[in-house]
């Protein structure tokens, strides 16, 4: 850590605290709203999170959202962060901002089992926010369900993603933490000039009852003659099994997985739901003339869902950082007690 000007130390840190509200208007057309606010432990500040209005448009086979929301790139990015199987999202999607202000169209064709979201965003309202690194961008995500059986609890989801954006001020800095929120950023390109970027990705998930397997792979291309048009590649692969038999629900309207339902909560005398999983993830920020480093990590972990509101995560991680002509290992011992009141 001395090589990147940062030292690891024992610490207690609040990751975040969120307040979310929502409702539905009494109108003929389905119109709902939501407002989100978050205390961010890293910046020690309150931020406006997903906030806006969703309008049902059956004429266009779906809904249109206007406001601050997730762009729609990557299932793992779109999912509720607390519903994910791991403690943090994989590194390869850290390149994509978590939020944006604009318009997003979500749709689903039940007969063809095809879903999509198309979004266009600008920084008109978000300028100066930590996530607002692009002055404008557009994103498309297409998904197909070759298998979707409620009776057998089997889902096969295949998706592709594309994103085009123009960075704010004609420059950007790409960096990532090692899937530990309070940790320093292990890999970092530093700032570099770029006119625009193209992002491509694929995702595949298979769920059969309590079993679930998935992978997402992404390529990030930046147009920069000065930096040699760098390309950054990363992704993950994981396997999960819920020992108590529950099956993670899938939402066709948004093309994402939701919270694990708990059949027998601890607070009602049951064992809760127990999940074991293992994930491998990596991101290489060495491209063009940039040497931001390469990091990979393997993460076995256990999730104990005491109820639909309380979850305990026990995590071990082992990773290798390759940077500054040095290679070094880091071991991670993590635990998170999560309260989600819905």
One Martini backbone bead per residue (centre of mass of N, CA, C, O) as a GRO file, in nm:
protein
  342
    1UNK     BB    1   0.052   0.065  -0.013
    2UNK     BB    2   0.294   0.261  -0.035
    3UNK     BB    3   0.295   0.276  -0.355
    4UNK     BB    4  -0.004   0.448  -0.333
    5UNK     BB    5  -0.011   0.634  -0.072
    6UNK     BB    6  -0.129   0.398   0.126
    7UNK     BB    7  -0.267   0.288   0.440
    8UNK     BB    8  -0.351   0.037   0.635
    9UNK     BB    9  -0.617   0.030   0.887
   10UNK     BB   10  -0.779   0.036   1.166
   11UNK     BB   11  -1.145   0.048   1.139
   12UNK     BB   12  -1.449   0.238   1.166
   13UNK     BB   13  -1.727   0.224   0.928
   14UNK     BB   14  -1.969   0.393   0.748
   15UNK     BB   15  -2.109   0.331   0.459
   16UNK     BB   16  -2.441   0.363   0.493
   17UNK     BB   17  -2.754   0.565   0.483
   18UNK     BB   18  -3.108   0.508   0.411
   19UNK     BB   19  -3.387   0.690   0.254
   20UNK     BB   20  -3.708   0.562   0.141
   21UNK     BB   21  -3.968   0.672  -0.083
   22UNK     BB   22  -4.317   0.589  -0.187
   23UNK     BB   23  -4.573   0.586  -0.460
   24UNK     BB   24  -4.923   0.631  -0.574
   25UNK     BB   25  -5.133   0.749  -0.799
   26UNK     BB   26  -5.482   0.841  -0.856
   27UNK     BB   27  -5.487   0.706  -1.165
   28UNK     BB   28  -5.545   0.562  -1.459
   29UNK     BB   29  -5.259   0.589  -1.488
   30UNK     BB   30  -4.964   0.453  -1.407
   31UNK     BB   31  -4.829   0.637  -1.121
   32UNK     BB   32  -4.509   0.676  -0.977
   33UNK     BB   33  -4.292   0.726  -0.683
   34UNK     BB   34  -3.957   0.841  -0.571
   35UNK     BB   35  -3.730   0.878  -0.277
   36UNK     BB   36  -3.372   0.937  -0.215
   37UNK     BB   37  -3.146   0.906   0.073
   38UNK     BB   38  -2.785   0.948   0.158
   39UNK     BB   39  -2.536   0.845   0.371
   40UNK     BB   40  -2.188   0.901   0.316
   41UNK     BB   41  -1.899   0.782   0.457
   42UNK     BB   42  -1.673   0.882   0.265
   43UNK     BB   43  -1.789   1.200   0.238
   44UNK     BB   44  -1.969   1.300   0.470
   45UNK     BB   45  -2.270   1.292   0.321
   46UNK     BB   46  -2.562   1.401   0.168
   47UNK     BB   47  -2.769   1.229  -0.081
   48UNK     BB   48  -2.927   1.206  -0.382
   49UNK     BB   49  -3.098   0.958  -0.515
   50UNK     BB   50  -3.346   0.783  -0.617
   51UNK     BB   51  -3.548   1.015  -0.816
   52UNK     BB   52  -3.899   1.001  -0.928
   53UNK     BB   53  -4.100   0.915  -1.223
   54UNK     BB   54  -4.344   0.661  -1.309
   55UNK     BB   55  -4.481   0.568  -1.632
   56UNK     BB   56  -4.730   0.405  -1.775
   57UNK     BB   57  -4.680   0.240  -2.117
   58UNK     BB   58  -4.853   0.016  -2.296
   59UNK     BB   59  -4.795   0.125  -2.587
   60UNK     BB   60  -4.467   0.050  -2.498
   61UNK     BB   61  -4.449  -0.209  -2.303
   62UNK     BB   62  -4.429  -0.005  -2.032
   63UNK     BB   63  -4.194   0.232  -1.895
   64UNK     BB   64  -4.133   0.573  -1.771
   65UNK     BB   65  -3.845   0.742  -1.648
   66UNK     BB   66  -3.804   1.044  -1.439
   67UNK     BB   67  -3.472   1.122  -1.328
   68UNK     BB   68  -3.300   0.965  -1.075
   69UNK     BB   69  -3.084   0.695  -1.187
   70UNK     BB   70  -3.003   0.413  -1.321
   71UNK     BB   71  -2.893   0.353  -1.633
   72UNK     BB   72  -2.881   0.012  -1.714
   73UNK     BB   73  -2.593  -0.109  -1.669
   74UNK     BB   74  -2.616  -0.394  -1.564
   75UNK     BB   75  -2.755  -0.593  -1.340
   76UNK     BB   76  -2.573  -0.541  -1.086
   77UNK     BB   77  -2.620  -0.228  -1.104
   78UNK     BB   78  -2.941  -0.218  -1.100
   79UNK     BB   79  -2.956  -0.347  -0.853
   80UNK     BB   80  -3.008  -0.375  -0.542
   81UNK     BB   81  -2.749  -0.360  -0.322
   82UNK     BB   82  -2.905  -0.543  -0.092
   83UNK     BB   83  -2.979  -0.796  -0.298
   84UNK     BB   84  -2.719  -0.898  -0.332
   85UNK     BB   85  -2.494  -1.168  -0.287
   86UNK     BB   86  -2.285  -0.956  -0.234
   87UNK     BB   87  -2.138  -0.693  -0.076
   88UNK     BB   88  -2.015  -0.614  -0.359
   89UNK     BB   89  -1.952  -0.509  -0.649
   90UNK     BB   90  -1.792  -0.538  -0.921
   91UNK     BB   91  -1.521  -0.372  -1.067
   92UNK     BB   92  -1.600  -0.340  -1.382
   93UNK     BB   93  -1.850  -0.126  -1.293
   94UNK     BB   94  -1.694   0.129  -1.180
   95UNK     BB   95  -1.680   0.289  -1.453
   96UNK     BB   96  -1.978   0.324  -1.390
   97UNK     BB   97  -2.204   0.518  -1.292
   98UNK     BB   98  -2.457   0.490  -1.053
   99UNK     BB   99  -2.578   0.768  -1.167
  100UNK     BB  100  -2.853   0.961  -1.331
  101UNK     BB  101  -2.996   1.222  -1.534
  102UNK     BB  102  -3.323   1.137  -1.683
  103UNK     BB  103  -3.431   0.893  -1.928
  104UNK     BB  104  -3.631   0.580  -1.902
  105UNK     BB  105  -3.696   0.277  -2.089
  106UNK     BB  106  -3.917   0.011  -2.000
  107UNK     BB  107  -3.945  -0.336  -2.125
  108UNK     BB  108  -4.192  -0.613  -2.211
  109UNK     BB  109  -4.223  -0.935  -2.387
  110UNK     BB  110  -4.381  -1.217  -2.302
  111UNK     BB  111  -4.382  -1.398  -2.556
  112UNK     BB  112  -4.063  -1.340  -2.626
  113UNK     BB  113  -3.890  -1.274  -2.373
  114UNK     BB  114  -3.832  -0.952  -2.389
  115UNK     BB  115  -3.600  -0.702  -2.270
  116UNK     BB  116  -3.564  -0.343  -2.171
  117UNK     BB  117  -3.332  -0.050  -2.168
  118UNK     BB  118  -3.352   0.311  -2.230
  119UNK     BB  119  -3.105   0.577  -2.195
  120UNK     BB  120  -3.095   0.939  -2.118
  121UNK     BB  121  -2.825   1.169  -2.020
  122UNK     BB  122  -2.738   1.439  -1.794
  123UNK     BB  123  -2.572   1.722  -1.598
  124UNK     BB  124  -2.772   1.953  -1.522
  125UNK     BB  125  -2.828   1.855  -1.206
  126UNK     BB  126  -2.541   1.682  -1.133
  127UNK     BB  127  -2.341   1.886  -1.115
  128UNK     BB  128  -2.078   1.797  -0.880
  129UNK     BB  129  -2.122   1.519  -0.848
  130UNK     BB  130  -1.950   1.229  -0.797
  131UNK     BB  131  -2.106   1.070  -1.044
  132UNK     BB  132  -2.053   1.324  -1.249
  133UNK     BB  133  -1.844   1.237  -1.530
  134UNK     BB  134  -2.076   1.311  -1.738
  135UNK     BB  135  -2.249   1.515  -1.966
  136UNK     BB  136  -2.327   1.259  -2.154
  137UNK     BB  137  -2.558   0.969  -2.209
  138UNK     BB  138  -2.614   0.634  -2.347
  139UNK     BB  139  -2.834   0.340  -2.290
  140UNK     BB  140  -2.834  -0.024  -2.349
  141UNK     BB  141  -3.058  -0.306  -2.259
  142UNK     BB  142  -3.069  -0.657  -2.341
  143UNK     BB  143  -3.311  -0.927  -2.295
  144UNK     BB  144  -3.330  -1.293  -2.253
  145UNK     BB  145  -3.569  -1.581  -2.202
  146UNK     BB  146  -3.531  -1.905  -2.270
  147UNK     BB  147  -3.594  -1.940  -1.954
  148UNK     BB  148  -3.934  -1.937  -1.781
  149UNK     BB  149  -4.019  -2.106  -1.480
  150UNK     BB  150  -4.230  -2.112  -1.215
  151UNK     BB  151  -4.272  -2.413  -1.146
  152UNK     BB  152  -3.936  -2.478  -1.148
  153UNK     BB  153  -3.755  -2.231  -1.085
  154UNK     BB  154  -3.654  -2.136  -1.389
  155UNK     BB  155  -3.369  -1.937  -1.514
  156UNK     BB  156  -3.262  -1.776  -1.829
  157UNK     BB  157  -3.030  -1.513  -1.865
  158UNK     BB  158  -2.970  -1.288  -2.146
  159UNK     BB  159  -2.727  -1.018  -2.201
  160UNK     BB  160  -2.683  -0.681  -2.331
  161UNK     BB  161  -2.443  -0.399  -2.351
  162UNK     BB  162  -2.457  -0.032  -2.408
  163UNK     BB  163  -2.225   0.261  -2.411
  164UNK     BB  164  -2.234   0.623  -2.442
  165UNK     BB  165  -1.981   0.886  -2.372
  166UNK     BB  166  -1.910   1.228  -2.242
  167UNK     BB  167  -1.687   1.367  -2.066
  168UNK     BB  168  -1.614   1.586  -1.836
  169UNK     BB  169  -1.388   1.809  -1.979
  170UNK     BB  170  -1.230   1.580  -2.146
  171UNK     BB  171  -1.208   1.396  -1.875
  172UNK     BB  172  -1.066   1.115  -1.677
  173UNK     BB  173  -1.102   0.875  -1.397
  174UNK     BB  174  -0.991   0.543  -1.335
  175UNK     BB  175  -1.124   0.343  -1.060
  176UNK     BB  176  -1.073   0.099  -0.775
  177UNK     BB  177  -1.188  -0.101  -0.547
  178UNK     BB  178  -1.161  -0.422  -0.356
  179UNK     BB  179  -1.459  -0.464  -0.252
  180UNK     BB  180  -1.411  -0.218  -0.033
  181UNK     BB  181  -1.532   0.066   0.079
  182UNK     BB  182  -1.294   0.174   0.293
  183UNK     BB  183  -1.090   0.134   0.086
  184UNK     BB  184  -0.856   0.183  -0.116
  185UNK     BB  185  -0.746   0.241  -0.437
  186UNK     BB  186  -0.572   0.007  -0.610
  187UNK     BB  187  -0.677   0.116  -0.891
  188UNK     BB  188  -0.523   0.377  -1.119
  189UNK     BB  189  -0.493   0.604  -1.392
  190UNK     BB  190  -0.568   0.866  -1.369
  191UNK     BB  191  -0.579   1.140  -1.542
  192UNK     BB  192  -0.741   1.177  -1.874
  193UNK     BB  193  -0.784   1.234  -2.202
  194UNK     BB  194  -1.127   1.242  -2.348
  195UNK     BB  195  -1.402   1.240  -2.566
  196UNK     BB  196  -1.489   0.925  -2.555
  197UNK     BB  197  -1.703   0.631  -2.483
  198UNK     BB  198  -1.711   0.265  -2.495
  199UNK     BB  199  -1.948   0.010  -2.384
  200UNK     BB  200  -1.925  -0.347  -2.329
  201UNK     BB  201  -2.163  -0.629  -2.265
  202UNK     BB  202  -2.219  -0.938  -2.076
  203UNK     BB  203  -2.493  -1.159  -1.959
  204UNK     BB  204  -2.534  -1.450  -1.731
  205UNK     BB  205  -2.817  -1.642  -1.594
  206UNK     BB  206  -2.877  -1.921  -1.359
  207UNK     BB  207  -3.184  -2.063  -1.223
  208UNK     BB  208  -3.236  -2.350  -0.986
  209UNK     BB  209  -3.376  -2.278  -0.743
  210UNK     BB  210  -3.109  -2.263  -0.516
  211UNK     BB  211  -2.956  -2.226  -0.771
  212UNK     BB  212  -2.671  -2.012  -0.890
  213UNK     BB  213  -2.550  -1.857  -1.196
  214UNK     BB  214  -2.283  -1.618  -1.305
  215UNK     BB  215  -2.198  -1.354  -1.560
  216UNK     BB  216  -1.973  -1.067  -1.627
  217UNK     BB  217  -1.857  -0.881  -1.921
  218UNK     BB  218  -1.614  -0.603  -1.982
  219UNK     BB  219  -1.568  -0.317  -2.213
  220UNK     BB  220  -1.347  -0.024  -2.213
  221UNK     BB  221  -1.349   0.256  -2.443
  222UNK     BB  222  -1.110   0.519  -2.512
  223UNK     BB  223  -1.083   0.829  -2.667
  224UNK     BB  224  -0.714   0.871  -2.684
  225UNK     BB  225  -0.429   0.988  -2.820
  226UNK     BB  226  -0.252   1.037  -2.567
  227UNK     BB  227  -0.334   0.734  -2.430
  228UNK     BB  228  -0.383   0.517  -2.667
  229UNK     BB  229  -0.664   0.404  -2.656
  230UNK     BB  230  -0.789   0.268  -2.407
  231UNK     BB  231  -0.843  -0.070  -2.267
  232UNK     BB  232  -1.083  -0.218  -2.044
  233UNK     BB  233  -1.096  -0.533  -1.853
  234UNK     BB  234  -1.379  -0.721  -1.706
  235UNK     BB  235  -1.511  -0.946  -1.436
  236UNK     BB  236  -1.736  -1.229  -1.356
  237UNK     BB  237  -1.789  -1.528  -1.139
  238UNK     BB  238  -2.058  -1.743  -1.006
  239UNK     BB  239  -2.175  -1.937  -0.711
  240UNK     BB  240  -2.498  -2.051  -0.572
  241UNK     BB  241  -2.642  -2.170  -0.244
  242UNK     BB  242  -2.949  -2.250  -0.081
  243UNK     BB  243  -2.981  -2.453   0.189
  244UNK     BB  244  -3.305  -2.387   0.256
  245UNK     BB  245  -3.446  -2.360  -0.062
  246UNK     BB  246  -3.452  -2.098  -0.172
  247UNK     BB  247  -3.557  -1.851  -0.429
  248UNK     BB  248  -3.458  -1.615  -0.633
  249UNK     BB  249  -3.620  -1.360  -0.762
  250UNK     BB  250  -3.770  -1.260  -1.081
  251UNK     BB  251  -3.789  -0.957  -1.284
  252UNK     BB  252  -3.927  -0.879  -1.593
  253UNK     BB  253  -3.955  -0.563  -1.596
  254UNK     BB  254  -3.620  -0.530  -1.517
  255UNK     BB  255  -3.413  -0.775  -1.516
  256UNK     BB  256  -3.404  -0.885  -1.205
  257UNK     BB  257  -3.303  -0.958  -0.887
  258UNK     BB  258  -3.404  -1.025  -0.560
  259UNK     BB  259  -3.498  -1.090  -0.263
  260UNK     BB  260  -3.475  -1.321  -0.027
  261UNK     BB  261  -3.688  -1.547   0.077
  262UNK     BB  262  -3.817  -1.627   0.408
  263UNK     BB  263  -3.968  -1.896   0.544
  264UNK     BB  264  -3.794  -1.913   0.841
  265UNK     BB  265  -3.762  -1.704   1.068
  266UNK     BB  266  -3.592  -1.643   1.355
  267UNK     BB  267  -3.833  -1.465   1.494
  268UNK     BB  268  -4.015  -1.759   1.446
  269UNK     BB  269  -3.807  -2.019   1.503
  270UNK     BB  270  -3.615  -2.028   1.272
  271UNK     BB  271  -3.318  -2.043   1.052
  272UNK     BB  272  -3.365  -1.915   0.804
  273UNK     BB  273  -3.134  -1.818   0.547
  274UNK     BB  274  -2.882  -2.005   0.362
  275UNK     BB  275  -2.577  -1.889   0.194
  276UNK     BB  276  -2.350  -2.006  -0.056
  277UNK     BB  277  -2.044  -1.863  -0.205
  278UNK     BB  278  -1.855  -1.786  -0.518
  279UNK     BB  279  -1.612  -1.535  -0.640
  280UNK     BB  280  -1.477  -1.405  -0.945
  281UNK     BB  281  -1.264  -1.110  -0.997
  282UNK     BB  282  -1.178  -0.840  -1.245
  283UNK     BB  283  -0.930  -0.567  -1.330
  284UNK     BB  284  -0.788  -0.388  -1.615
  285UNK     BB  285  -0.587  -0.067  -1.615
  286UNK     BB  286  -0.418  -0.159  -1.874
  287UNK     BB  287  -0.390   0.094  -2.133
  288UNK     BB  288  -0.202   0.191  -2.355
  289UNK     BB  289  -0.024   0.431  -2.156
  290UNK     BB  290  -0.166   0.299  -1.916
  291UNK     BB  291  -0.090   0.214  -1.550
  292UNK     BB  292  -0.334   0.115  -1.319
  293UNK     BB  293  -0.361  -0.183  -1.301
  294UNK     BB  294  -0.412  -0.517  -1.151
  295UNK     BB  295  -0.708  -0.703  -1.027
  296UNK     BB  296  -0.776  -0.991  -0.822
  297UNK     BB  297  -1.061  -1.191  -0.686
  298UNK     BB  298  -1.156  -1.416  -0.422
  299UNK     BB  299  -1.505  -1.497  -0.287
  300UNK     BB  300  -1.595  -1.642  -0.007
  301UNK     BB  301  -1.936  -1.690   0.134
  302UNK     BB  302  -2.190  -1.598   0.388
  303UNK     BB  303  -2.549  -1.599   0.413
  304UNK     BB  304  -2.772  -1.464   0.669
  305UNK     BB  305  -3.125  -1.478   0.673
  306UNK     BB  306  -3.323  -1.396   0.933
  307UNK     BB  307  -3.488  -1.210   0.737
  308UNK     BB  308  -3.619  -0.975   0.521
  309UNK     BB  309  -3.442  -0.744   0.703
  310UNK     BB  310  -3.203  -0.950   0.793
  311UNK     BB  311  -2.836  -0.954   0.741
  312UNK     BB  312  -2.552  -1.178   0.736
  313UNK     BB  313  -2.205  -1.124   0.647
  314UNK     BB  314  -1.943  -1.359   0.552
  315UNK     BB  315  -1.601  -1.272   0.457
  316UNK     BB  316  -1.360  -1.387   0.214
  317UNK     BB  317  -1.046  -1.260   0.075
  318UNK     BB  318  -0.838  -1.298  -0.230
  319UNK     BB  319  -0.568  -1.092  -0.366
  320UNK     BB  320  -0.406  -0.950  -0.668
  321UNK     BB  321  -0.158  -0.703  -0.720
  322UNK     BB  322  -0.061  -0.528  -1.034
  323UNK     BB  323   0.196  -0.283  -0.968
  324UNK     BB  324   0.484  -0.123  -1.018
  325UNK     BB  325   0.632  -0.402  -1.068
  326UNK     BB  326   0.427  -0.544  -0.865
  327UNK     BB  327   0.338  -0.817  -0.637
  328UNK     BB  328   0.040  -0.859  -0.424
  329UNK     BB  329  -0.122  -0.966  -0.132
  330UNK     BB  330  -0.467  -0.982  -0.011
  331UNK     BB  331  -0.657  -1.003   0.284
  332UNK     BB  332  -1.010  -1.054   0.362
  333UNK     BB  333  -1.216  -0.949   0.650
  334UNK     BB  334  -1.572  -0.967   0.653
  335UNK     BB  335  -1.859  -0.779   0.794
  336UNK     BB  336  -2.232  -0.764   0.768
  337UNK     BB  337  -2.503  -0.580   0.901
  338UNK     BB  338  -2.834  -0.586   0.763
  339UNK     BB  339  -3.090  -0.332   0.727
  340UNK     BB  340  -3.426  -0.381   0.573
  341UNK     BB  341  -3.698  -0.161   0.550
  342UNK     BB  342  -4.015  -0.240   0.360
   0.00000   0.00000   0.00000
